[in-house]
Amino acid sequence: MLVSGQPNTHHTLDHHGLYNLNNVYWNLHTPALYEQALRAREGMLAHMGPLVVRTGHHTGRSANDKFVVEEEQSREHIWWGEVNRPIDEAHFDQVHHRLASYLQMKDVYVRDCFVGADPAYRMPVRVITEYAWHNLFARNLFIQPRPEELENLVPEFTVIDAPRFHAMPALDKTRSETFILVNFAKRLVLIGGTSYAGEIKKSLFTVMNYMMPFRGVLPMHCSANIGHDGKTALFFGLSGTGKTTLSADASRTLIGDDEHGWSNDGVFNFEGGCYAKMIRLSPSAEPEIYATTQRFGTVLENVTVESEDRRLNLDDDSLTENTRGAYHISAIPNASETGMGGHPTAILFLTCDAFGVLPPVARLTPEQAMYHFISGYTARVAGTEKGVTEPSPVFSACYGAPFMPLHPQKYAALLGQRLAEHGTSVWLVNTGWSGGPYGVGDRIKIPHTRAMVNAILDGKLDNVPTRTDPFFGLEIPESCPDVPSEILNPRNTWKDGAAYDTQARKLAGMFQKNFTKFADEVDERIKAVGPRAD
């Protein structure tokens, strides 16, 4: 075994079940990982320096191929069901042993790093990869130890990632040849059958979502930034709601764009990098993110490259709409150096309501905040997903259901506790349609949404008179700086008020139906503030 790079003092992989490996490359720096990836033809060098790779037929997460090992230590805590599918310990061990055999006499790349910017809560992890570019992905996305920290770093959780190794479903009790297996007792994640690097990131987010609540930390799938006044804001929202665009404000300091914890001391980023969508990225609309595509060290997944001059074509979706870029957060000029901030003064729940029902902005009570947090609502519209021709609701608990091992009420209770302790205001911001549903009404103008967001963050809506929405019980401001007051009440934007009422009852009923799956464990105060369909 040849050990290359910079191992720490605990550089054996034997206790991970890995033996008879060929070259083991420890903690290589970016140029060396480029060399390894290009030598193995894992990707190509594009104009201005990014490394461009292909992920094959898996161009996104394989949500249905993720399993959690059902074992004594964590069994009673896991929210078992469609999100957290059980697999027994014997089958996990079986896959682990065959995976270890597969890696014998092969090169592997080892990355020792941290998840969590706050030293009081950060978790040392190890990522062992078959591909050099997956190791570069981990180097970009997670927090790199200082040399003196690396010497004695002992991982609390390990990910073994081997895209070319496949499960045997009939034997291993997996759904397909692809697998993401999480074992909380052995503190080990196994990934195989997929080259999509996002599985590495999301598996460790899942781990943090399990472990942090036991330490009194609320794990959150959100972005976070800080204003010049030192006040922290959080932005929750599913894909297509504008979370990245609205939180990436050059006038504010970016803590992080995706995964955070809220402890007794404040907010901290789980990551040391960003994993942003690249499709149709605009240098004028998102200059900071666009600049990362012209930078050495960035990894671009499934982005098209012109064969002659190796220039990128960010508008080409021939491989997937889900083109991605992984880059270190230091590539963003206004990024925080510490990845930490104070307790948030404002939280924004972003939704793209394609039914045209929800107001563009509304203040939530703490109970309503917990209700909408558990619901995690947005809507798909035609053109955003193959086969979708009309609005359809999307509910993702805690705005990140696929990565939440515990019951959503556990996270909601922590949110409620934090809101009570710090008096944080919570707002629902609809970036979707007004004046009718998708295909009839118009999407709310981005300048108006930005004005509402700025008014929230500047405290200009705190004492504005409000009116109560009859279907959702939301407190709608009667005015907002730089926003026409007539668009604030969604019913007034429809030509037919009765048609709005029908649509509102329809959406309220969808909320009620979705919430039934949580009702057994949710506090009555939270259920009582849900929408009314009658």
C-alpha positions as CSV (number, residue, x, y, z in Angstrom):
1,M,0.0,0.0,0.0
2,L,1.4,3.4,-1.0
3,V,0.2,6.3,1.1
4,S,0.3,9.6,-0.7
5,G,-0.6,13.1,0.3
6,Q,-1.0,14.1,3.9
7,P,-2.4,11.5,6.2
8,N,-3.2,12.1,9.8
9,T,-1.8,9.9,12.6
10,H,-4.8,7.6,12.3
11,H,-4.1,6.8,8.7
12,T,-5.1,3.1,8.6
13,L,-8.3,2.1,6.8
14,D,-8.4,-1.3,8.4
15,H,-11.1,-0.4,10.9
16,H,-13.3,0.7,8.0
17,G,-13.1,-2.9,6.7
18,L,-10.8,-1.9,3.8
19,Y,-7.7,-4.1,3.2
20,N,-5.3,-4.8,0.3
21,L,-5.8,-1.5,-1.4
22,N,-3.5,-0.2,-4.0
23,N,-2.6,3.5,-3.8
24,V,-4.3,5.4,-0.9
25,Y,-4.2,9.1,-1.5
26,W,-4.7,11.1,1.7
27,N,-6.0,14.7,1.8
28,L,-4.6,15.7,-1.6
29,H,-4.7,19.4,-2.5
30,T,-6.7,20.6,-5.4
31,P,-4.0,20.6,-8.1
32,A,-3.0,17.0,-7.2
33,L,-6.7,15.9,-7.4
34,Y,-7.0,17.6,-10.8
35,E,-4.0,15.6,-12.0
36,Q,-5.4,12.3,-10.7
37,A,-8.9,13.0,-12.2
38,L,-7.5,14.0,-15.6
39,R,-5.1,11.1,-15.7
40,A,-7.9,8.7,-15.0
41,R,-10.1,10.5,-17.6
42,E,-12.8,11.2,-15.0
43,G,-13.4,14.7,-16.4
44,M,-12.0,17.4,-18.6
45,L,-10.4,20.8,-18.0
46,A,-12.6,23.7,-19.3
47,H,-11.8,27.3,-20.2
48,M,-10.7,29.3,-17.2
49,G,-10.0,26.3,-15.1
50,P,-13.1,24.4,-13.8
51,L,-13.1,20.6,-13.9
52,V,-16.1,19.3,-15.9
53,V,-17.4,15.8,-15.2
54,R,-20.3,13.6,-16.2
55,T,-22.4,11.6,-13.7
56,G,-24.0,9.2,-16.1
57,H,-27.6,8.3,-15.9
58,H,-27.8,9.5,-12.3
59,T,-28.0,13.3,-12.7
60,G,-29.7,13.8,-9.4
61,R,-30.3,12.1,-6.0
62,S,-31.7,8.6,-6.0
63,A,-34.1,9.2,-3.1
64,N,-35.8,5.8,-3.4
65,D,-32.5,4.0,-3.0
66,K,-31.7,5.4,0.4
67,F,-32.0,3.2,3.4
68,V,-31.4,3.5,7.2
69,V,-30.2,0.5,9.1
70,E,-32.7,-0.7,11.6
71,E,-30.7,-1.3,14.7
72,E,-31.2,-1.1,18.5
73,Q,-29.4,2.2,19.1
74,S,-31.5,4.4,16.7
75,R,-34.6,2.3,16.0
76,E,-36.9,4.1,18.4
77,H,-35.8,7.6,17.2
78,I,-36.2,7.2,13.4
79,W,-39.3,8.3,11.6
80,W,-39.8,5.1,9.5
81,G,-41.7,5.3,6.3
82,E,-41.2,6.4,2.7
83,V,-38.3,8.8,3.6
84,N,-36.5,6.5,6.0
85,R,-36.8,3.0,4.6
86,P,-35.4,0.3,6.9
87,I,-32.7,-2.3,6.0
88,D,-31.4,-4.8,8.4
89,E,-27.9,-5.0,9.8
90,A,-27.1,-8.3,8.1
91,H,-27.8,-6.9,4.6
92,F,-25.8,-3.8,5.4
93,D,-22.8,-5.9,6.5
94,Q,-23.2,-8.0,3.4
95,V,-23.0,-5.0,1.1
96,H,-20.1,-3.6,3.2
97,H,-18.0,-6.8,2.8
98,R,-18.6,-7.1,-0.9
99,L,-17.8,-3.4,-1.4
100,A,-14.5,-3.8,0.6
101,S,-13.6,-6.8,-1.7
102,Y,-14.4,-4.7,-4.8
103,L,-12.0,-2.0,-3.7
104,Q,-9.1,-4.4,-3.1
105,M,-6.1,-3.5,-5.3
106,K,-7.8,-0.3,-6.4
107,D,-6.8,3.3,-5.7
108,V,-8.9,5.2,-3.2
109,Y,-8.9,8.9,-2.1
110,V,-9.3,9.8,1.5
111,R,-10.6,13.2,2.8
112,D,-10.5,14.1,6.5
113,C,-12.6,17.2,7.2
114,F,-15.3,18.7,9.4
115,V,-19.0,19.2,9.1
116,G,-20.1,22.3,11.1
117,A,-18.3,25.6,11.4
118,D,-18.9,26.1,15.1
119,P,-16.0,24.3,16.9
120,A,-18.4,23.5,19.8
121,Y,-20.6,21.4,17.5
122,R,-18.6,20.4,14.5
123,M,-18.2,16.8,13.6
124,P,-15.0,15.3,12.2
125,V,-15.8,13.0,9.2
126,R,-13.9,10.9,6.7
127,V,-14.9,10.6,3.0
128,I,-13.3,7.7,1.1
129,T,-13.9,7.8,-2.6
130,E,-13.3,5.7,-5.7
131,Y,-13.1,8.9,-7.9
132,A,-10.6,11.7,-7.5
133,W,-13.2,14.2,-8.5
134,H,-15.5,13.0,-5.8
135,N,-12.7,13.7,-3.3
136,L,-12.3,17.2,-4.8
137,F,-16.1,17.6,-4.3
138,A,-15.7,16.7,-0.6
139,R,-12.7,19.1,-0.3
140,N,-14.9,21.9,-1.7
141,L,-18.1,21.2,0.2
142,F,-16.8,20.4,3.7
143,I,-14.6,22.3,6.1
144,Q,-10.9,21.7,5.8
145,P,-8.9,21.2,9.0
146,R,-5.8,23.2,9.7
147,P,-2.6,21.1,9.5
148,E,-2.3,20.8,13.3
149,E,-5.9,19.7,13.5
150,L,-5.4,17.1,10.8
151,E,-2.7,15.3,12.6
152,N,-5.0,14.0,15.3
153,L,-8.4,14.1,13.6
154,V,-10.4,11.0,14.4
155,P,-13.6,10.7,12.3
156,E,-16.9,10.4,14.1
157,F,-18.6,9.3,10.8
158,T,-17.3,7.8,7.6
159,V,-18.6,7.7,4.0
160,I,-17.4,5.1,1.6
161,D,-18.3,6.1,-1.9
162,A,-17.8,3.6,-4.8
163,P,-19.9,4.5,-7.9
164,R,-18.8,1.5,-10.0
165,F,-19.8,-1.0,-7.3
166,H,-23.4,-2.1,-7.6
167,A,-25.8,-3.9,-5.2
168,M,-27.6,-7.1,-6.1
169,P,-31.2,-6.2,-5.2
170,A,-32.5,-9.8,-4.8
171,L,-29.6,-10.6,-2.5
172,D,-29.1,-7.3,-0.7
173,K,-32.8,-6.3,-0.3
174,T,-32.1,-2.9,-2.0
175,R,-34.5,-1.4,-4.5
176,S,-32.0,-1.3,-7.3
177,E,-28.3,-1.6,-8.0
178,T,-27.9,1.9,-6.6
179,F,-27.7,2.3,-2.8
180,I,-27.2,4.9,-0.1
181,L,-27.1,3.0,3.3
182,V,-26.8,4.9,6.6
183,N,-25.8,3.0,9.7
184,F,-26.0,5.3,12.8
185,A,-24.7,2.5,15.1
186,K,-21.5,1.9,13.1
187,R,-21.3,5.6,12.1
188,L,-20.9,4.6,8.5
189,V,-22.5,5.5,5.1
190,L,-22.1,3.3,2.1
191,I,-22.8,4.7,-1.4
192,G,-22.7,2.8,-4.7
193,G,-24.1,2.6,-8.1
194,T,-24.3,6.4,-8.6
195,S,-21.8,9.0,-9.7
196,Y,-23.9,11.9,-8.5
197,A,-21.7,13.6,-5.9
198,G,-24.6,15.2,-4.2
199,E,-25.3,11.9,-2.4
200,I,-22.1,12.4,-0.4
201,K,-23.2,15.9,0.7
202,K,-26.8,14.9,1.5
203,S,-25.8,11.7,3.4
204,L,-23.7,13.8,5.9
205,F,-26.6,16.3,6.1
206,T,-28.8,13.4,7.1
207,V,-26.3,12.4,9.7
208,M,-26.2,15.9,11.2
209,N,-30.0,16.1,11.1
210,Y,-30.0,13.0,13.3
211,M,-27.3,13.8,15.7
212,M,-27.7,17.6,16.3
213,P,-31.1,17.6,17.9
214,F,-29.8,15.4,20.7
215,R,-27.3,18.2,21.4
216,G,-30.0,20.9,21.4
217,V,-29.2,22.1,17.9
218,L,-31.9,22.7,15.3
219,P,-30.5,21.4,11.9
220,M,-32.0,23.4,9.0
221,H,-32.1,23.1,5.2
222,C,-31.9,26.8,4.6
223,S,-29.5,29.7,3.5
224,A,-28.4,32.3,6.0
225,N,-26.9,35.8,5.8
226,I,-26.0,38.8,7.9
227,G,-26.8,42.5,7.3
228,H,-24.6,45.5,7.9
229,D,-26.5,45.9,11.2
230,G,-25.2,42.5,12.3
231,K,-28.6,40.9,12.2
232,T,-28.9,37.3,10.9
233,A,-31.7,36.1,8.5
234,L,-32.7,32.6,7.4
235,F,-34.2,31.7,4.1
236,F,-36.1,28.4,3.8
237,G,-37.5,27.2,0.5
238,L,-37.7,24.2,-1.9
239,S,-36.3,24.2,-5.4
240,G,-37.6,27.0,-7.6
241,T,-38.7,29.3,-4.8
242,G,-35.9,31.8,-5.2
243,K,-33.9,30.8,-2.0
244,T,-30.5,31.1,-3.6
245,T,-31.3,34.3,-5.5
246,L,-32.9,36.2,-2.6
247,S,-30.3,35.1,0.0
248,A,-27.3,35.8,-2.3
249,D,-27.4,39.6,-1.7
250,A,-24.1,41.3,-2.4
251,S,-24.9,43.9,0.3
252,R,-25.1,41.2,3.0
253,T,-22.6,38.7,4.3
254,L,-23.3,35.1,3.3
255,I,-23.0,32.6,6.1
256,G,-24.0,29.7,3.8
257,D,-26.4,28.7,1.1
258,D,-27.9,25.4,2.1
259,E,-27.4,23.7,5.5
260,H,-27.1,25.3,9.0
261,G,-27.5,24.6,12.7
262,W,-29.2,26.9,15.2
263,S,-27.6,26.4,18.7
264,N,-27.8,28.2,22.0
265,D,-25.0,30.4,20.7
266,G,-26.4,31.3,17.3
267,V,-26.4,30.0,13.7
268,F,-23.5,28.2,12.0
269,N,-22.9,26.7,8.6
270,F,-22.6,22.9,8.3
271,E,-20.5,23.3,5.1
272,G,-17.4,25.0,3.8
273,G,-18.7,25.3,0.2
274,C,-21.6,25.6,-2.1
275,Y,-23.4,23.2,-4.5
276,A,-25.3,25.5,-6.8
277,K,-27.5,24.9,-9.9
278,M,-25.8,26.1,-13.0
279,I,-28.5,25.8,-15.7
280,R,-29.0,29.1,-17.5
281,L,-26.9,31.0,-15.0
282,S,-26.7,34.7,-15.8
283,P,-23.6,36.8,-15.2
284,S,-25.9,39.8,-14.7
285,A,-28.4,38.2,-12.4
286,E,-26.1,36.1,-10.3
287,P,-22.6,37.5,-10.9
288,E,-20.9,35.9,-7.8
289,I,-22.1,32.4,-8.6
290,Y,-21.4,32.8,-12.4
291,A,-17.8,33.8,-11.6
292,T,-17.2,30.4,-9.9
293,T,-17.7,28.8,-13.3
294,Q,-14.5,30.5,-14.5
295,R,-12.4,29.4,-11.6
296,F,-9.8,26.7,-11.0
297,G,-11.0,24.3,-8.3
298,T,-14.7,24.4,-9.2
299,V,-16.3,21.1,-10.1
300,L,-19.1,21.3,-12.7
301,E,-21.4,18.3,-13.1
302,N,-23.1,17.7,-16.5
303,V,-22.4,21.1,-17.9
304,T,-21.8,21.1,-21.7
305,V,-18.4,22.1,-22.9
306,E,-17.6,23.1,-26.5
307,S,-15.2,20.6,-28.0
308,E,-12.8,23.1,-29.7
309,D,-12.3,25.9,-27.2
310,R,-13.5,24.2,-24.1
311,R,-15.9,27.0,-23.3
312,L,-19.0,26.3,-21.2
313,N,-22.5,26.4,-22.5
314,L,-24.5,26.9,-19.3
315,D,-27.8,27.1,-21.3
316,D,-27.6,23.5,-22.6
317,D,-29.9,21.2,-20.7
318,S,-29.4,18.2,-23.0
319,L,-27.9,16.1,-20.2
320,T,-30.1,17.4,-17.4
321,E,-31.8,20.5,-16.0
322,N,-29.9,19.7,-12.8
323,T,-26.5,20.9,-13.8
324,R,-24.4,21.6,-10.7
325,G,-21.3,23.4,-9.6
326,A,-19.4,22.6,-6.4
327,Y,-17.0,25.3,-5.2
328,H,-15.4,26.5,-2.0
329,I,-17.4,29.3,-0.2
330,S,-14.3,31.5,-0.3
331,A,-15.1,31.9,-4.1
332,I,-18.0,34.1,-3.0
333,P,-16.7,37.6,-2.3
334,N,-19.2,38.4,0.5
335,A,-18.9,35.1,2.3
336,S,-18.4,34.9,6.0
337,E,-14.9,34.0,7.2
338,T,-16.2,32.1,10.2
339,G,-19.4,30.5,8.8
340,M,-21.2,31.7,12.0
341,G,-23.8,34.3,12.9
342,G,-26.0,35.4,15.8
343,H,-29.5,34.3,16.5
344,P,-31.7,35.2,13.6
345,T,-34.0,38.2,13.9
346,A,-36.0,37.2,10.8
347,I,-36.9,33.9,9.1
348,L,-38.4,33.8,5.6
349,F,-40.4,30.7,4.4
350,L,-40.3,31.0,0.6
351,T,-42.9,29.3,-1.5
352,C,-43.7,29.4,-5.2
353,D,-47.5,29.1,-5.1
354,A,-48.6,28.2,-8.6
355,F,-52.3,28.2,-7.5
356,G,-52.2,32.0,-7.1
357,V,-53.7,31.8,-3.6
358,L,-51.1,32.8,-1.0
359,P,-50.3,36.4,-0.4
360,P,-46.9,37.8,-1.5
361,V,-46.0,38.4,2.1
362,A,-47.5,37.5,5.4
363,R,-46.4,37.4,9.0
364,L,-46.8,34.1,10.9
365,T,-47.4,33.5,14.6
366,P,-45.0,31.0,16.2
367,E,-47.7,28.3,15.9
368,Q,-48.3,29.1,12.3
369,A,-44.5,29.1,11.7
370,M,-44.3,25.6,13.1
371,Y,-47.3,24.5,11.0
372,H,-45.8,25.8,7.8
373,F,-42.3,24.5,8.7
374,I,-43.7,21.0,9.1
375,S,-45.7,21.4,5.8
376,G,-42.8,22.8,3.7
377,Y,-45.1,23.8,0.8
378,T,-44.4,24.9,-2.8
379,A,-45.9,23.9,-6.1
380,R,-44.6,22.5,-9.4
381,V,-45.7,24.0,-12.7
382,A,-45.7,23.0,-16.3
383,G,-42.2,23.1,-17.8
384,T,-40.3,22.6,-14.5
385,E,-40.7,18.8,-14.5
386,K,-41.4,16.4,-17.3
387,G,-45.1,15.5,-17.6
388,V,-46.3,18.3,-15.4
389,T,-49.0,20.4,-17.3
390,E,-50.8,22.1,-14.4
391,P,-50.0,23.2,-10.9
392,S,-49.5,20.4,-8.3
393,P,-48.6,20.8,-4.6
394,V,-45.3,19.8,-3.2
395,F,-45.0,19.3,0.5
396,S,-41.5,18.5,2.0
397,A,-41.5,18.4,5.8
398,C,-39.1,21.0,7.3
399,Y,-38.2,22.0,3.7
400,G,-36.0,19.0,3.5
401,A,-37.9,15.8,4.2
402,P,-35.6,13.4,2.3
403,F,-32.8,14.2,4.8
404,M,-34.8,14.2,8.1
405,P,-34.4,11.0,10.1
406,L,-36.5,12.1,13.0
407,H,-40.2,12.9,13.1
408,P,-40.8,16.5,11.8
409,Q,-42.4,17.4,15.1
410,K,-39.0,17.0,16.8
411,Y,-37.5,19.7,14.5
412,A,-40.6,21.9,14.8
413,A,-40.5,21.8,18.6
414,L,-36.9,23.0,18.5
415,L,-37.9,25.8,16.1
416,G,-40.7,26.8,18.5
417,Q,-38.3,26.8,21.4
418,R,-35.8,29.1,19.5
419,L,-38.6,31.5,18.4
420,A,-39.8,31.8,22.0
421,E,-36.3,32.4,23.3
422,H,-35.2,35.0,20.8
423,G,-38.4,36.7,19.6
424,T,-37.6,35.9,15.9
425,S,-40.1,37.1,13.4
426,V,-41.3,34.6,10.8
427,W,-42.7,35.5,7.4
428,L,-44.2,33.6,4.5
429,V,-43.1,35.0,1.1
430,N,-44.8,33.8,-2.0
431,T,-42.6,34.2,-5.1
432,G,-45.2,32.5,-7.3
433,W,-48.4,33.6,-9.0
434,S,-50.9,36.4,-8.4
435,G,-54.2,37.2,-10.2
436,G,-54.9,33.6,-11.0
437,P,-53.1,30.3,-11.1
438,Y,-50.2,29.4,-13.4
439,G,-51.4,29.9,-17.0
440,V,-53.9,32.6,-16.0
441,G,-52.2,35.0,-13.6
442,D,-48.8,36.5,-13.6
443,R,-45.7,35.6,-11.6
444,I,-45.0,38.2,-8.8
445,K,-42.4,40.6,-10.1
446,I,-38.9,40.0,-8.7
447,P,-38.4,43.7,-7.8
448,H,-41.5,43.6,-5.7
449,T,-40.4,40.4,-4.0
450,R,-37.0,41.9,-3.3
451,A,-38.7,45.0,-1.9
452,M,-40.7,42.9,0.5
453,V,-37.7,40.9,1.6
454,N,-35.7,44.1,2.2
455,A,-38.7,45.5,4.2
456,I,-38.7,42.4,6.4
457,L,-35.0,42.5,7.0
458,D,-35.0,46.2,7.8
459,G,-37.9,45.8,10.2
460,K,-40.2,48.1,8.1
461,L,-43.1,45.7,8.3
462,D,-42.9,45.0,12.0
463,N,-45.6,47.6,12.9
464,V,-47.6,47.9,9.7
465,P,-51.3,47.3,10.1
466,T,-52.5,43.9,8.8
467,R,-55.6,42.1,7.7
468,T,-56.3,38.4,8.4
469,D,-56.7,36.0,5.5
470,P,-60.0,34.0,6.0
471,F,-58.7,30.7,4.7
472,F,-55.1,30.5,6.0
473,G,-55.3,32.9,8.9
474,L,-52.3,34.7,7.7
475,E,-51.6,38.3,8.8
476,I,-51.2,40.3,5.5
477,P,-49.6,43.8,5.7
478,E,-51.7,46.5,4.3
479,S,-48.7,48.3,2.9
480,C,-45.1,47.7,2.1
481,P,-42.4,50.2,0.8
482,D,-41.9,50.1,-3.0
483,V,-44.7,47.6,-3.5
484,P,-48.2,48.5,-4.9
485,S,-50.7,47.9,-2.0
486,E,-53.2,46.4,-4.4
487,I,-51.1,43.3,-4.9
488,L,-50.7,42.5,-1.2
489,N,-54.2,41.0,-0.9
490,P,-54.3,38.1,-3.4
491,R,-58.1,38.0,-3.7
492,N,-58.1,41.5,-5.0
493,T,-55.8,40.6,-7.9
494,W,-58.2,38.0,-9.3
495,K,-60.9,39.2,-11.8
496,D,-63.4,36.8,-10.1
497,G,-63.4,36.8,-6.3
498,A,-65.6,33.7,-6.1
499,A,-63.1,31.8,-8.3
500,Y,-60.3,32.8,-5.9
501,D,-62.4,31.5,-2.9
502,T,-62.8,28.2,-4.7
503,Q,-59.1,27.9,-5.4
504,A,-58.2,28.9,-1.8
505,R,-60.5,26.3,-0.4
506,K,-58.9,23.7,-2.7
507,L,-55.3,24.6,-1.6
508,A,-56.4,24.7,2.0
509,G,-57.8,21.2,1.6
510,M,-54.4,20.0,0.2
511,F,-52.7,21.4,3.3
512,Q,-55.1,19.6,5.6
513,K,-54.7,16.3,3.7
514,N,-50.9,16.5,3.8
515,F,-50.9,17.3,7.5
516,T,-52.8,14.2,8.5
517,K,-49.6,12.2,8.4
518,F,-48.1,14.2,11.2
519,A,-51.2,14.7,13.3
520,D,-50.6,11.9,15.8
521,E,-47.4,13.6,17.2
522,V,-48.1,17.3,16.6
523,D,-49.3,19.6,19.4
524,E,-52.9,20.6,19.3
525,R,-51.9,24.3,19.2
526,I,-50.1,23.8,15.9
527,K,-53.0,21.8,14.3
528,A,-55.4,24.5,15.4
529,V,-53.8,27.2,13.2
530,G,-53.9,25.2,10.0
531,P,-55.9,26.4,6.9
532,R,-59.7,26.1,6.7
533,A,-61.3,24.6,3.7
534,D,-64.9,25.2,4.8
